[in-house]
Amino acid sequence: QVQLVESGGGLVQAGGSLGLSCAASGPTLSIYAMGWYRQAPGKQRELVATITRLFTTRYSDSVKGRFTIARDNALNTVYLQMNSLKDEDTAVYYCAAGPNSDSAVYWGQGTQVTVSP
């Protein structure tokens, strides 16, 4: 059983930057693909970025070039660096782990990111 805890959310002005962290307890993260997802009010949860066990990354078109996902298996932590934030990035951001980038099995509780105009 993997437990994931996100941190680093908050309020930031448009154009600013924010970094999220996801700390895991339980089995080592190195055996899982990891991902960040988000859910804005009134919208479905959507994929933001994923990183495989071999560090291959994938991004949604809406964040490509602005967000960076990274992982540190020694620290059992996954990161999401968000730059050039836009109003539409406002959402609850969730960390997830699974056997591959297309299957999220374990989820964190989420952290709110609010981008002000």
Backbone as CSV, one residue per row, in Angstrom:
resi,resn,N_x,N_y,N_z,CA_x,CA_y,CA_z,C_x,C_y,C_z
1,GLN,0.844,-1.189,0.000,0.000,0.000,0.000,0.881,1.240,0.000
2,VAL,0.634,2.125,-0.933,1.385,3.373,-1.045,0.523,4.514,-0.538
3,GLN,1.076,5.343,0.293,0.397,6.553,0.744,1.134,7.755,0.177
4,LEU,0.377,8.659,-0.423,0.944,9.828,-1.082,0.430,11.095,-0.422
5,VAL,1.328,12.029,-0.164,0.949,13.296,0.458,1.538,14.433,-0.348
6,GLU,0.644,15.272,-0.902,1.096,16.414,-1.683,1.316,17.624,-0.786
7,SER,2.189,18.499,-1.230,2.409,19.766,-0.537,2.891,20.795,-1.547
8,GLY,2.819,22.066,-1.135,3.357,23.133,-1.975,2.321,23.955,-2.701
9,GLY,1.058,23.598,-2.586,0.037,24.396,-3.240,-0.122,25.748,-2.580
10,GLY,-0.889,26.612,-3.240,-1.132,27.931,-2.672,-1.646,28.895,-3.712
11,LEU,-1.535,30.175,-3.377,-2.008,31.252,-4.249,-0.818,31.914,-4.916
12,VAL,-0.908,32.109,-6.217,0.177,32.735,-6.967,-0.430,33.599,-8.062
13,GLN,0.250,34.655,-8.414,-0.226,35.524,-9.485,0.070,34.911,-10.852
14,ALA,-0.748,35.244,-11.807,-0.518,34.783,-13.168,0.880,35.188,-13.629
15,GLY,1.539,34.256,-14.278,2.907,34.491,-14.711,3.941,34.028,-13.717
16,GLY,3.494,33.696,-12.508,4.414,33.257,-11.468,4.695,31.773,-11.514
17,SER,5.421,31.313,-10.501,5.840,29.915,-10.422,5.467,29.313,-9.083
18,LEU,5.312,28.007,-9.108,4.992,27.276,-7.884,5.514,25.858,-8.044
19,GLY,6.005,25.291,-6.945,6.500,23.923,-6.983,5.699,23.036,-6.061
20,LEU,5.310,21.881,-6.554,4.578,20.905,-5.757,5.479,19.712,-5.461
21,SER,5.260,19.100,-4.307,5.976,17.887,-3.933,4.965,16.812,-3.562
22,CYS,5.360,15.578,-3.766,4.531,14.440,-3.394,5.429,13.429,-2.702
23,ALA,5.240,13.272,-1.410,6.039,12.342,-0.628,5.281,11.040,-0.448
24,ALA,5.988,9.942,-0.620,5.346,8.636,-0.518,5.864,7.864,0.676
25,SER,4.965,7.114,1.265,5.361,6.177,2.315,4.891,4.791,1.890
26,GLY,5.545,3.787,2.393,5.226,2.431,1.984,6.299,1.926,1.042
27,PRO,5.918,1.111,0.058,6.911,0.595,-0.883,7.643,1.712,-1.611
28,THR,8.859,1.468,-2.004,9.632,2.478,-2.705,8.945,2.905,-3.989
29,LEU,9.017,4.192,-4.272,8.386,4.733,-5.469,9.048,4.233,-6.749
30,SER,10.251,3.730,-6.634,11.002,3.379,-7.837,10.307,2.314,-8.678
31,ILE,9.374,1.563,-8.078,8.712,0.502,-8.835,7.454,0.999,-9.532
32,TYR,7.117,2.274,-9.330,5.878,2.812,-9.895,6.142,3.914,-10.908
33,ALA,5.237,4.015,-11.860,5.138,5.231,-12.648,4.376,6.245,-11.804
34,MET,4.714,7.510,-11.954,4.105,8.546,-11.138,3.459,9.587,-12.035
35,GLY,2.458,10.257,-11.494,1.803,11.276,-12.297,1.216,12.383,-11.456
36,TRP,1.009,13.494,-12.085,0.258,14.607,-11.499,-0.991,14.812,-12.339
37,TYR,-2.106,14.968,-11.655,-3.390,15.214,-12.283,-3.988,16.449,-11.631
38,ARG,-4.998,17.022,-12.256,-5.664,18.162,-11.651,-7.149,18.147,-11.968
39,GLN,-7.903,18.793,-11.104,-9.339,18.907,-11.304,-9.777,20.311,-10.952
40,ALA,-10.266,21.012,-11.953,-10.782,22.359,-11.760,-12.268,22.284,-11.410
41,PRO,-12.808,23.303,-10.770,-14.226,23.296,-10.399,-15.120,23.062,-11.613
42,GLY,-16.026,22.104,-11.492,-16.963,21.828,-12.565,-16.396,21.052,-13.726
43,LYS,-15.137,20.603,-13.601,-14.503,19.876,-14.699,-14.039,18.496,-14.244
44,GLN,-13.776,17.642,-15.212,-13.268,16.316,-14.896,-11.785,16.387,-14.560
45,ARG,-11.335,15.384,-13.808,-9.917,15.300,-13.511,-9.158,15.026,-14.802
46,GLU,-8.018,15.695,-14.968,-7.242,15.530,-16.180,-5.769,15.296,-15.861
47,LEU,-5.121,14.598,-16.768,-3.697,14.333,-16.614,-2.905,15.602,-16.868
48,VAL,-1.905,15.843,-16.024,-1.003,16.981,-16.211,0.342,16.495,-16.743
49,ALA,0.927,15.539,-16.033,2.245,15.034,-16.421,2.470,13.670,-15.770
50,THR,3.257,12.839,-16.451,3.634,11.547,-15.885,5.130,11.318,-16.068
51,ILE,5.673,10.448,-15.237,7.071,10.065,-15.349,7.166,8.576,-15.045
52,THR,7.809,7.837,-15.937,7.900,6.392,-15.759,9.030,6.026,-14.803
53,ARG,9.141,4.719,-14.548,10.228,4.241,-13.705,11.580,4.544,-14.340
54,LEU,11.598,4.636,-15.667,12.842,4.920,-16.376,12.978,6.405,-16.683
55,PHE,12.167,7.219,-16.034,12.268,8.679,-16.090,11.794,9.268,-17.417
56,THR,11.040,8.519,-18.185,10.427,9.081,-19.385,9.242,9.943,-18.977
57,THR,9.179,11.136,-19.504,8.129,12.062,-19.110,7.127,12.291,-20.244
58,ARG,5.914,12.683,-19.829,4.860,13.007,-20.778,4.045,14.133,-20.181
59,TYR,3.629,15.073,-21.015,2.884,16.235,-20.547,1.630,16.445,-21.382
60,SER,0.617,17.033,-20.744,-0.539,17.446,-21.518,-0.142,18.657,-22.360
61,ASP,-0.817,18.852,-23.451,-0.486,19.972,-24.330,-0.632,21.310,-23.620
62,SER,-1.543,21.377,-22.671,-1.824,22.646,-22.004,-0.699,23.107,-21.083
63,VAL,0.169,22.185,-20.671,1.241,22.562,-19.748,2.629,22.358,-20.340
64,LYS,2.692,21.765,-21.516,3.987,21.463,-22.121,4.802,22.747,-22.290
65,GLY,6.063,22.674,-21.874,6.924,23.836,-21.964,6.870,24.749,-20.756
66,ARG,5.883,24.551,-19.881,5.746,25.379,-18.677,5.939,24.568,-17.398
67,PHE,5.534,23.323,-17.406,5.628,22.468,-16.216,6.721,21.428,-16.414
68,THR,7.324,21.016,-15.304,8.335,19.969,-15.341,8.081,18.978,-14.210
69,ILE,7.995,17.708,-14.565,7.854,16.661,-13.561,9.206,16.007,-13.351
70,ALA,9.474,15.664,-12.097,10.739,15.012,-11.765,10.508,14.072,-10.585
71,ARG,11.414,13.143,-10.428,11.294,12.221,-9.303,12.658,11.983,-8.685
72,ASP,12.644,11.741,-7.383,13.845,11.384,-6.658,13.509,10.106,-5.892
73,ASN,13.921,8.984,-6.439,13.551,7.700,-5.835,14.205,7.512,-4.464
74,ALA,15.374,8.083,-4.292,16.051,7.953,-2.989,15.251,8.637,-1.890
75,LEU,14.563,9.734,-2.240,13.749,10.472,-1.274,12.287,10.071,-1.337
76,ASN,11.949,9.126,-2.229,10.552,8.708,-2.394,9.641,9.907,-2.652
77,THR,10.085,10.796,-3.521,9.362,12.045,-3.748,9.270,12.335,-5.243
78,VAL,8.125,12.873,-5.633,7.897,13.335,-6.994,7.590,14.826,-6.940
79,TYR,8.034,15.539,-7.943,7.891,16.993,-7.957,7.161,17.449,-9.219
80,LEU,6.557,18.606,-9.107,5.993,19.277,-10.278,6.344,20.754,-10.168
81,GLN,7.221,21.204,-11.033,7.574,22.624,-11.093,6.690,23.288,-12.130
82,MET,5.987,24.323,-11.712,5.033,24.996,-12.591,5.476,26.437,-12.803
83,ASN,5.748,26.794,-14.024,6.174,28.144,-14.377,5.156,28.783,-15.309
84,SER,5.237,30.089,-15.422,4.348,30.845,-16.311,2.890,30.445,-16.090
85,LEU,2.486,30.444,-14.846,1.146,29.979,-14.501,0.061,30.880,-15.078
86,LYS,-1.036,30.243,-15.452,-2.176,30.944,-16.048,-3.412,30.722,-15.167
87,ASP,-4.414,31.573,-15.392,-5.653,31.431,-14.636,-6.207,30.009,-14.756
88,GLU,-6.120,29.454,-15.956,-6.714,28.138,-16.203,-5.956,26.991,-15.539
89,ASP,-4.835,27.298,-14.905,-4.126,26.274,-14.145,-4.703,26.101,-12.739
90,THR,-5.626,26.963,-12.361,-6.257,26.841,-11.054,-7.007,25.525,-10.950
91,ALA,-6.685,24.746,-9.918,-7.287,23.433,-9.757,-6.746,22.797,-8.482
92,VAL,-7.343,21.680,-8.112,-6.746,20.826,-7.095,-5.828,19.855,-7.828
93,TYR,-4.584,19.794,-7.378,-3.589,18.944,-8.024,-3.386,17.681,-7.185
94,TYR,-3.419,16.547,-7.883,-3.290,15.254,-7.226,-2.050,14.524,-7.732
95,CYS,-1.391,13.856,-6.819,-0.282,12.973,-7.140,-0.827,11.551,-7.217
96,ALA,-0.284,10.753,-8.125,-0.760,9.385,-8.275,0.395,8.461,-8.613
97,ALA,0.228,7.191,-8.253,1.224,6.159,-8.545,0.517,4.949,-9.130
98,GLY,1.195,4.274,-10.053,0.603,3.091,-10.657,1.637,2.253,-11.371
99,PRO,1.219,1.117,-11.908,2.158,0.215,-12.571,2.727,0.783,-13.874
100,ASN,2.001,1.706,-14.506,2.493,2.370,-15.695,1.846,3.742,-15.796
101,SER,2.254,4.512,-16.776,1.790,5.902,-16.890,0.299,6.015,-17.208
102,ASP,-0.306,4.938,-17.657,-1.720,4.982,-18.010,-2.622,4.434,-16.918
103,SER,-2.040,3.988,-15.808,-2.838,3.372,-14.739,-2.442,3.954,-13.401
104,ALA,-3.290,4.820,-12.875,-3.067,5.379,-11.546,-3.866,4.560,-10.543
105,VAL,-3.177,4.003,-9.570,-3.821,3.144,-8.587,-3.919,3.827,-7.228
106,TYR,-2.865,4.495,-6.839,-2.807,5.181,-5.553,-2.876,6.683,-5.777
107,TRP,-3.645,7.364,-4.912,-3.856,8.797,-5.066,-3.573,9.521,-3.755
108,GLY,-3.063,10.733,-3.889,-2.943,11.602,-2.737,-4.250,12.328,-2.490
109,GLN,-4.268,13.163,-1.458,-5.488,13.860,-1.076,-5.689,15.145,-1.869
110,GLY,-4.662,15.589,-2.546,-4.771,16.784,-3.373,-4.294,18.038,-2.667
111,THR,-3.828,18.989,-3.458,-3.411,20.296,-2.933,-3.925,21.370,-3.886
112,GLN,-4.451,22.446,-3.299,-5.087,23.493,-4.102,-4.044,24.447,-4.664
113,VAL,-4.163,24.720,-5.950,-3.361,25.746,-6.605,-4.322,26.771,-7.188
114,THR,-4.137,28.008,-6.781,-4.992,29.092,-7.260,-4.129,30.152,-7.912
115,VAL,-4.440,30.450,-9.166,-3.704,31.463,-9.917,-4.602,32.679,-10.060
116,SER,-4.143,33.803,-9.536,-4.934,35.021,-9.589,-4.538,35.851,-10.806
117,PRO,-5.496,36.572,-11.368,-5.214,37.376,-12.579,-4.153,38.440,-12.327
